[in-house]
Every structure is written in structure tokens, then in C-alpha cells.
């Protein structure tokens, strides 16, 4: 077994021949090269952040080359480097929410997940009023800033007027600010609709099928035109339920993007599958996604869990207990 010093001395002698592979998040890269003319592979992965308060307390002041990517309402996005990194090769992507709310804190805190089934009745009586409340709290200001041309207009990739003369059918396409705008296999785009009567996929009905198909084709065409190296069948379009904000939007990602929690079953619903379901759903022209059961995941810190589904669960348990005692 070689000594530690001998092993450590090998790394500076590595000569790069080729970048072999890199994950979509840019956190891990595999290099092909040689050491003293002998073939070698070097896998490099970013180390985990330290988890002690004192180290992270001074972390913001240790950053260098901070570059703002954009800002909208309480949200700001940056690239930055640790002190030793060069300016054109940032180490970090930062998101600042200031001032943040208790809801933001809950969302980003560690929590267990639960699977829930939302019936049409639960949606109508409990979830829809919750959505209404959230919309009235002003959490959509950043969306309206974009739609009304006050912010991020330089980033808009497509502003489609929609079908016919109805402006409400329009939408715009822009980069998701979680994307570095360079790595095609980690592409993330966001389509925001102009109309404000569709809060979530629950509001989609059979009458919206052609509109959804139109948006899908326009999104695919625009992305293909802007990024010719990406074929249409390399793109994934999906909708979240529950979404982070209640204004209908479609996520567009490269199919090779590593599927984290935001693309997981119980969170992401494929746009093509939604269209197909609307085309085959029974009940007539007024039928919508509000008329079916939806099963999805919630964090235990979510107000939807604490205020709606947990009480419903406890009530069901109590009813079962009473039934068993009879």
C-alpha cells in the first residue's frame, strides 16, 4: 500500500486528454487523461457544504465575483465563486429570497412527505378556498411583473399571442432562473400563460385541449429553433400539482436533466398525459380535471397537510375507531 504522500502526489501529475462526462447539475465531472503516459480517469465531485453554524456564518462574506442574474419582487438570482475561483468559472448558483415568509421557511426546511388523495369534494370545499386565499396574499406579484412587461423582458424567448383574436390564450416562454443558460442537457424553461382564470391543472377542461396542444407545439418549435442541438423528443413538459404558485405554468426541461423531487411521481404531471386524459374523460364539454381524484405528495410542514389533509385523516381514524366499537 502506497503512502498518503505518494498517493497525493499523483493528482498534480494528471494530464488532461478529454472531458469524458459531466452530470447535468455540474456537480460531478469525469476526466480522461494520463499520469506519466499511463491512462487514468479522474472523477471530480464538489464536496458537501459544512453543516456547522460557525463556518456557514462567515460563508456569505467569503464569496467573490458575485454576479446578479436577475431579480423580481422578493426573488434574486446570482452566480458567485469561492475566494480561490476565477471570475468566469463560478462555483455557486445563489437564490436570495428577501424578505422571506414563514411559508418559504417551511418549504425549504427538512420534512417528511405524505401521499394524499384529493377528491373533487375535498378540492371544492377545502383546497380551492386555500388557493383563493394564497392568490389574494400577493404571492403572484412576480408573475404579473413579467406578464405586464415590468421585469425580465430581455429574457423572454417567445411571446405567443395565442389562437385567434383572443389575447387570453397567449403565453410567454422564458428561461427558468435555476438554469445556468449554458448547459443544454440541464435546460430548464418556463411557460407562463396570459390568462388568469386558470390557477392550476384542476381548472383545465375538455374545452382547453386545443389550446394546450397549441402551446405544446409552439413551445417545442421555439425551443428547437433557439437550441438546434436539442430535438423535440429530448424535451419533457410537465405541470406541478400542487404548484408553488397558483397561476398556470408549464415546466420545460431536457430529458437528460437529473430528475429530482420536482419531477417525481406525486409532484409532476406530464402535459401530454393531461391532454390525453382530457380527450378521453367522460362527462361532456363542461367536464374538467376538477371532476377526478388526484393523488400527490405533500410535505408535513405544508399548510395543505396541517390544515386540510391531516385533520381529514384524523377524522377518518376517529370514525373507524367508533365503527369498530359498535
JOVEN-V873650 format. One record per residue. N is the residue number from 1. PHI is phi in radians with two decimals (* if undefined). Layout:
N:PHI  N:PHI
//
This chain:
1:*  2:-1.33  3:-1.27  4:-1.05  5:-1.13  6:-1.18  7:-1.13  8:-1.17  9:-1.24  10:-1.23  11:-1.06  12:-1.13  13:-1.56  14:-1.22  15:-1.95  16:-1.34  17:-1.87  18:-2.83  19:-1.42  20:-1.48  21:-2.82  22:-2.64  23:-1.32  24:-1.17  25:-1.46  26:1.26  27:-1.60  28:-2.43  29:-2.40  30:-2.03  31:-1.94  32:-1.85  33:-2.85  34:-2.62  35:-2.19  36:0.95  37:1.23  38:-1.73  39:-0.97  40:-2.60  41:-1.95  42:-2.13  43:-1.74  44:-2.09  45:-2.30  46:-1.14  47:-1.23  48:-1.17  49:-1.22  50:-1.12  51:-1.98  52:-1.85  53:-1.06  54:-1.08  55:-1.15  56:-1.31  57:-1.11  58:-1.65  59:-1.00  60:-1.02  61:-1.41  62:-1.58  63:-1.34  64:-2.31  65:0.94  66:-1.28  67:-2.21  68:-1.34  69:-1.58  70:2.88  71:-2.63  72:-2.75  73:1.01  74:-1.60  75:-1.85  76:-2.45  77:-2.23  78:-2.46  79:-1.93  80:-2.69  81:-2.23  82:-1.23  83:-0.92  84:-1.58  85:-1.47  86:-1.47  87:-1.12  88:-1.54  89:-2.37  90:-1.16  91:-1.42  92:-2.31  93:-1.99  94:-1.99  95:-2.19  96:-1.99  97:-2.01  98:-2.65  99:-1.40  100:-1.58  101:-1.89  102:-1.06  103:-1.14  104:-1.08  105:-1.08  106:-1.09  107:-1.05  108:-1.67  109:-1.55  110:-1.10  111:-2.76  112:-1.30  113:-1.82  114:-2.30  115:-1.64  116:-2.22  117:-1.99  118:-1.71  119:-1.41  120:-0.97  121:-1.19  122:-1.09  123:-1.08  124:-1.14  125:-1.51  126:-2.11  127:-1.34  128:-1.05  129:-1.06  130:-1.10  131:-1.04  132:-1.02  133:-1.05  134:-1.16  135:-1.13  136:-1.37  137:-1.47  138:1.49  139:-1.31  140:-1.76  141:-0.99  142:-1.17  143:-1.19  144:-1.14  145:-1.03  146:-1.26  147:-1.08  148:-1.64  149:1.42  150:-1.58  151:-2.46  152:1.03  153:-1.20  154:-1.17  155:-1.59  156:-1.15  157:-1.57  158:-2.69  159:-2.13  160:-1.65  161:-1.31  162:1.55  163:-1.55  164:1.18  165:-1.64  166:-1.44  167:-1.10  168:-1.11  169:-1.49  170:-1.31  171:-2.74  172:-2.27  173:-2.13  174:-2.60  175:-1.17  176:-1.24  177:-1.30  178:-1.51  179:-1.74  180:-1.38  181:1.17  182:-2.19  183:-1.50  184:-1.12  185:-1.32  186:-1.97  187:-0.94  188:-2.41  189:-2.17  190:-2.38  191:-1.86  192:-1.89  193:-1.45  194:-1.28  195:-1.18  196:-2.01  197:-1.61  198:-1.88  199:-1.56  200:-2.72  201:-1.11  202:-1.07  203:-1.50  204:-1.38  205:-2.16  206:-1.06  207:-1.25  208:-1.73  209:-1.02  210:-1.14  211:-1.12  212:-1.12  213:-1.11  214:-1.06  215:-1.07  216:-1.01  217:-1.14  218:-1.13  219:-1.12  220:-1.11  221:-1.12  222:-1.14  223:-1.15  224:-1.09  225:-1.19  226:-1.32  227:-2.26  228:-1.03  229:-1.31  230:-1.86  231:-1.32  232:-1.05  233:-1.42  234:-1.86  235:-2.03  236:-2.09  237:-2.00  238:-2.62  239:-2.19  240:-1.56  241:-2.59  242:-1.22  243:-1.38  244:-1.24  245:-2.45  246:-1.69  247:-2.49  248:-1.05  249:-2.62  250:-2.14  251:-1.59  252:-2.18  253:-2.36  254:-1.20  255:-1.12  256:-1.50  257:-1.10  258:-1.01  259:-1.40  260:-1.57  261:-1.09  262:-1.28  263:-1.90  264:-1.33  265:-1.05  266:1.66  267:-2.33  268:-1.82  269:-2.06  270:-1.08  271:-1.07  272:-1.09  273:-1.19  274:-1.11  275:-1.04  276:-1.07  277:-1.11  278:-1.17  279:-1.24  280:-1.91  281:-1.16  282:-1.63  283:2.24  284:1.72  285:-1.19  286:-1.61  287:-1.26  288:-2.52  289:-1.19  290:-1.32  291:-1.74  292:-2.17  293:-1.32  294:-2.19  295:-1.90  296:-2.69  297:-1.77  298:-2.38  299:-1.37  300:-1.14  301:-1.52  302:-1.16  303:-1.12  304:-1.09  305:-1.34  306:-1.18  307:-1.72  308:-2.11  309:-1.36  310:-1.14  311:-1.04  312:-1.11  313:-1.10  314:-1.12  315:-1.16  316:-1.09  317:-1.09  318:-1.14  319:-1.13  320:-1.13  321:-1.13  322:-1.14  323:-1.13  324:-1.20  325:-1.48  326:-1.33
//
